[in-house]
Amino acid sequence: MPGLYVHVPFCQRVCVYCDFAVTTARKWFQRYTSAVLREIDLSVPAPSPSRTVYLGGGTPSYLPLDCLKRIITAAVGDLTITGELTLEANPNQVRPEQAEAWRRMGINRLSMGVQSFNEKELKFLTRNHTAEQAIRCVEDARTAGFDNLSIDLIFGLPGQTSEDWQKNIERAIEMAPDHLSVYNLTYEPGTPLHKWSLEGKLSERDDDTEKTMFLLAHNMLEERGFEHYEISNYAKPGFKSRHNSAYWSGDSYIGVGPSAHSFDGAKRWWNVKSIEMYMNLIEKQERATNELEMLTKEQQVIEFLMLGLRQAGGVSKTRFLSRFGEDFETRYEKILSLYETFFVVRPDSVGLTPEGWFLYDHLCRELISS
């Protein structure tokens, strides 16, 4: 059963680093919801209680409760949910009564965009919550009955020191989440952050500083019982993201909503990014697909390689041979030898060391071009 991703494009405020398809137009709540329901009807197999569903954004927690309930009912029906149903939420919207309503709908996992516990950093990122709200949101979610909570944190902010970052991690550990996603701040083209960088108003952190912060998080979290199972993701035993793990394993998935992507193993396709265009197309009973790409064998090799190296388990040599008819170590012998300190070669897999994960983009480019 393919996982289902629902892109919810609404935000109270658009953050300076965000390049996703988002809007602050509350007037489109109901119209968007009706469009998503129609797309689910057109594109998604019959509801299943075992399906993983991920409501991402944007800020899905900003969507009115009646809209959320309609979308979840369309996705999983009236069945008892045994799969993973994740809602991304902003800390200022995780109130006891709100969280309880989400639980009653069947949502069983919250991913909370904390990003930082430092007021100065939150202000720079233009987040619309305070450090106090970031702390309280976990307590309120637990009170509402959530036993699967994830926190997002961002490192590499201008002016952020390793000590600042360590305090953020320590505070997150104190809150006892089940899962942590730790991201490096990126300067995406078209965002205010990127514009400020081009204008010389701020600059990205150097690689050595970012590497120090990356490894600091890795060491601190592993010491406290979190498994570093994917480049940016850490989980307590039994709390890996099932939905995202399916992505990284190359399983099929369906995306609905503006800019949402889908994949069936041989081809990928994605919807238009414009929210208004998306609604217009769906309302005409048309699909909102912007483009479709059939993957060549070489593209499938690249996809398999990049997804495998993102994960702690690495690339399966047996699966690579079975699927592509080549021995992985033989094909990439030169690069594996040249960068041997960053690779972990096991009997049936090839993965990356923590330092290798930090160089993931570079190492993938080297492998692909070899």
N, C-alpha and C positions, 0 to 999 in steps of 0.2 A: 504494500500500500504506500504510494508516494506521499511524502510529507507535504504539508500545505503551508505556504508563507503568504500572509496577508499584509500588504503594505498600507499602513494608515498614515496619511500624509500631513496630519494636523499637528500644529505646535502653538503654544501660547506665545513663544518667542523663538526666532531662528538663531541658533548659536553661530558664532563667528567662524567656526571651523567646519560647519556642516555643508555638504554638497549633495545631499539627498533631495528627492522630490518632496518638498514640504510647502505648506502654506499656513497662514494664520487666519484664513477665511472660514470662520465658524458657520457662515451661511450655507456652506456646502455639506454639513454633517449628514443630513438626511439623504440628499441627492447622491452623495458618494456611497453611502451605505446601500442604497437601492442598486447602484451600479455594480458594487462588489457582489451582492447577492445574485444578480443576473449573470455575472461572469462565473461565479461558482457553479451555477446551474448549467452554463454552457461548457465549462472546461474541466470540472473536477468530478472524479468518480463518486459513486454513492457514498454517503456518510459512513464512517467506520469508527467504532469506539477506540480502536487501537492506533488510529492515525495520530501523528505528531502535528501539532498546529502551532505556528509561531506568528504572533501579531507584533510586527515591528514597525518602525517609522523613521521620522516623525515621532509622535508621542501617542501611542495607542491609549494610554490611560486618560488622555484628554477627551477621548470620544465619549459621548453620553452613554449611560448604562443601557438604554434601550437599543441603541445602535450596536453596541458590543454584543448584546444578547442575541440579536437577529443574526449577526455574522457567525457567532459560535454555533447557534442552532443549525444554520445552513452547512457548517463545516462538519459537525459531528452528530447532528440529529438529536433526538431525545434519548439517546442511549447512554448508559453509564460509561464515563470516560475512563479508559485504562491506559491511554497513551499520554504523551506529554503535551500540555497546553500552556504555552508561555505567553505572558503579556509583558511588554516593555513598559516601564512606568517611571515617571519623574517623582523624586522624593516628596515634593510639595503636594502631590496628589494622592499619596498613600496615607489615607486617613482610615481609622478603624472601620467606620461604616462603609466606606468605599471598598476597602479590601474584603470585607465580609460579603458584599454584593458580588464581587468578582469570584469569590470562592463558590458562592451559590450557583454561578453560571457554569462552573466546571473548570475554571482556570486553576491550575495546580502548580504553576511555577511563575515567579515574578523575577524579571531582570530589571534592576533599578539603576538608572543612570546617575549615580552619585558623582563620579568623575574626580572629586576632591573633597577633603574635609577642611580645606584652607579657604577662608573667606576671600582673601586676595586673589587666589587662583580661580575661585568660582566667579568672581566679578570679571576677571580677564576673559574667561570662557563664555561670558554672558549667560551663565546658567540662571534660572529663575527660582532657585532654592538656596537656602542657607545651610551652613554646616550643621546647625542644630536640627534642621529638618532631615538632613541626610542621616543623622544618627537615629532620629526618632522613627523614620520610615521602616527600619528593620523591626523595631519593637512593635510597631502597629501591625505589620504584616504577620508577625509571629502570633500576636494576640488574636488575629483574625483566623488563625489556623493554618497558615502557610508553613510547610515544612521543606520547601525547596526554593531557596532564595539565592539570587545571584546579584553581585555588585560590579559595576563597571568603574574602572579608574583610568586616568590619563596621566602619562608622565612625559617629560621633555618640554615643559612649558618654558617660555623665555623667563630667565631669572630664577627658575626653580632649582634648588640645590638638592644634592643627594640626601641631606638631612631632612629637607622638606618632604621629599618623596618617601623616606623611611617612616616619617610620622604618619603619612597617609596610609601606608601599608599596616603599620601598627594599629591604627585606629580601626581599619577594616577588619583585622584579625580579632580585635576586641569585640566586634559586633557579631562574630561567629556566623558568617554566611556559609552556605553550602558550596558556593561556586564564586569564582572571581574571574573577571575578564579585564586584562591589563593591556592598554593600548598606548602606543607612541603617538604623540600629537603630530598630525600630518597637515601639510599646507596645500590643500586641494585647489587647483585652478578654479577661479570664479568665486571663491569665498573671500570675505573681508580679510581673513587671516593671510591669505596668499597675496592680496593686494597690498597690505601693510608691509609684507616682506619685500615685495618688489619696490616699494617706495622707500625702503631703508628704515622704516619705523621700528622694525624688530627683525631679529634673525633667528634661524633655526639653531638648535643646540648642536654642538659638534658630536661626531660619532663616538668619541671616547667617553664623553659625559653620558650619552644615551646608553651606551653599552654598560657602563657602571650601574645605571639605574635599572636596566633590564635584568642584569645578573643579581642585583640586590633583591629585586622582587622574587626572582627564581629561588634564591637561597632561603630567604625569609619564609616564603610560603611553603616550600617543601619541608623545611624544618618543623613547621606547624601542621603537617599532615595533609597538605594539599598536593595532589598529583598534577604535575605540569604536563597535560596530555595533548595540548596543541599550542602553537606558538604563543598565542595571547590568552590562553585559557587554563585555569587551575580548578580542580574539583576535589572535594572530600570523597572518600570511597562511596560509590553508588550514585554520585550526583553529576556525572558528566552530562552535558547537554545532548540528549538523544537526537533532537532535531538537527542541530548543527553537526553532530558527529556523522549523521547520514550524508550531509553535504560533502564532508571531507572524505568520506569513504566512496564517493562517486555514485551514490544511489540516486534514483530519480526523485524529482520534486516538482511541485507546481506552484507558481507564484501568481497571485491575483492582486489587482490594484495598480496604480500608476507606477511605471518603471520596474515592476516586479519581473524577476527572471524565472524561467522554467528549464528543466533539463530531463531528457529521457534516456541518457546513455549514449545516444548517437547524434543527437542534435540539441541545440539550446535556442531559446527564443525569449524575447522580452517585450514588455509593453511600452507604450509611449510614456514619456516622462511628464508631459504637460497634464496636469490634473483635470483641467477643463476639457481638453481634447479626449482624455481617457473617458470621461463621463459621457461626452457627446457620442463617441463611437459605440460604447456599450448600449446607450439608449436607443441607437438605431439597430439594435440586435446584431451588431457587428463585433468581431473580436478586436481587441485593442492592441494587437501585436504590432510592434514597430519594425522588428527584423527577426529573421530566422537564419540560423547558421548550422549547416550540416558539417560535422566534424570529420576531417580526413583522418587517416590512420595516424599520421604524425601529430596532429592536434590531439588525438586521444592519448598518444604516448605522453605528450607534454602535460595534459590534464592529469593523467595517472601519476606522473612524476611529481608535479607540484602539490597535488593533494596529499600524496603519501608523505612527502617530506615535511608537511605542516604538522604531522602528528608524531607523537612519541614513538609509536610502533614503526614508523618509517614506511618505506616502499617494500612490499612483499616481492621477493625475487621469484618465488614460485608462481604467483599470479601474473607477474610481468612476463615470464617465459610462456605461460599458458595462453595469455591473451595476445601477445605480440610476436611470439616465436623467436625471441632474442634473450640472451643471457644479460641481465642488468649490469653485472660487474664487468663483463667483457665490453659491452657497448660504451660504458662510461669510465673505463679503466684509467685513462689519462687524467681526468678531472678528480676522480677519487684518490689518485696517488698525489696529485699536485696539492690538494686541500685535505690531506688525510687527517690532520688534527681536528677538523671540523665535522668529520663523518664518523658514524658508529656502524661498523660492518659486522653483522650478526650472521648466524648460519642461514637464516631464511629472510633477512631483511637488511635494508640499509637506511639508517636514520641520521639525524643531526645531533651534535652535542648542543648544550645551551649556547655556547659561543657561535656555533653553526646556525642556530635558529636566528640569532641576531643578524647574521649575514645571509639570511634565507634568500632575499631577492637577488643578491649578487651570485650566490652559488647556483640558483636555478638558471639564471642567465648563462652562466658558464656551462652548465650541463646541456642546456638546450642548443647552444651554439657549437657544441663539440661534435 
